[in-house]
């Protein structure tokens, strides 16, 4: 008797669109090393490319609204501007929505200076993700009581 080993189903190899500003990944965030086919038509053809790539292409190609090197405290001023104008913006290639900016500013205002300095050593996307994680922990704990 021979046992057959189940073969996992193969996902269709949908072409991705190369990120216009970062050759190491597709527009949808898939690393370039994991992509088997690229969509090369300009403009990309709907139905022939990854749906996420097609959806995100416009924002990926959009120039930055703000640029801040790591350690630049004016990043928080840019986030405050996003909150004040109630409009998303692109900072160092990262699209920042109103909620993420608001949470980051809220957490930032509650931190001591030494913690702020530690956060400023991170790239923009990691700084925002850290603040969102802190906020999530604080709000989840409040709901559990």
N, C-alpha and C positions, 0 to 999 in steps of 0.2 A: 504494500500500500504506500502510495506516495501522498504526502500532504502538500497541498498547494498553499503557498505563502501569499496572503492577500497583498495586492499592490495598491498603494495609495493612489487615488485619482490624480491625474495630472491637470494642473491648472493651465488654461490656455495662455500661451505666450503672447500677451498683448504688448505691442510696442509702447514704450514710454517716450516722453519728450525730454530732451536734455535741458537742464536748468540753464537759463540764459546767463546767470551770473556766477554759477558754481558748477564746474565741469565734473565734480566728484559725485553728483547726484542727479536724479531725475527731478522734475518739477514737483512731483508728489512726495518727494523725500526718500525714495528708494535709492540706496547706494548704487553708483554706476557699476560696481563690480557684480551686482546681483541682476542687472538688466541684461536680457538676452537679445532684445531687438530694440532699436531706436526708430521713432517716427521721424523721417527726414524731410517730409513735405513742408513747404512754407506757404501759406499757413497750414497748420496740422489739420488733417481730415477727421471730422467727427465720425465715430464708428470704427476708426482704424487705429486709434490711440487710447491710452488709459484715460478713463473718464475723469479721474482725479487730476491728472496732468492737464487735461483740457480746461477744467474748472479753475485751477489755480494759476494757469499760465499768465493771465493778465496781471495779477498781483506780483508774480515772480519777476516779470519784466519791468515792473514799475520802479522808478528810481527811489532811493531812500529819501524820506522826509527829514530825517535827522541822522547824523553820524556822530558817534561818541567812541573814543578809544576806551579800552578797559581802564578803570580807575577814575574816569571823568564823572564828577559828581553832578554835572549839569544834565546828566541822563534823567535824574529825578525831575528836573524842571521840564524836560520834554514830556515826561509822563504826566506831569501836572497840566501841561498844555492840552494833551489828549483828553484828559478828564474835563477841563474847562470848556473845550470846544465840542465835547461829546462826539468826537470823530476819531476813528482808528487812524493809525499812522504806521509807517515803516521805519524802523530804527535798525541800522546796521544789517539790513537784509531780513529782519524779523518783523512780520506784520503783527502789531500790538493792538488788540481790541480795547474798547472802553472799560470793560469789566476787569481785565487783567491789569490795566494801568491803574485803575481805581484801587484795587486790592493791594498792588505793590506800593502805592503812595500811602495808603492807610497803614500798612505794616511798617514801612520805612519811618513814618512819623512816630511810631511807638518804640523804635529801637534806640539803644544807646550808641554813642559814637563809635566805640570799638567794634560793635557788630555791623554797623554801617560800613566801616572801612573794610571789614572782611568780605561783605557782599560786593563791594566795588571791585574786588579782585576777580570777579566772575564775568564772563561774557554776558551780554544783554539778556539772551534767552534763558540762561541759567539763573541769573539774578531774579528775573520775573517768576520763573518756576519755583524757586526757593520761597519767595514771598507768598505765592499762591499755596504752596504746601503748608507753610506756617498758618496762613489764614484758614485753610481747610481743617487743620488739626484743632485750631482754637474754636471754630464754629461747630465741629463735630462733637467736641467734648461738652460744649454748652448744651447741645441737644440731648446728650445721653443722661444728663442728671435728672 
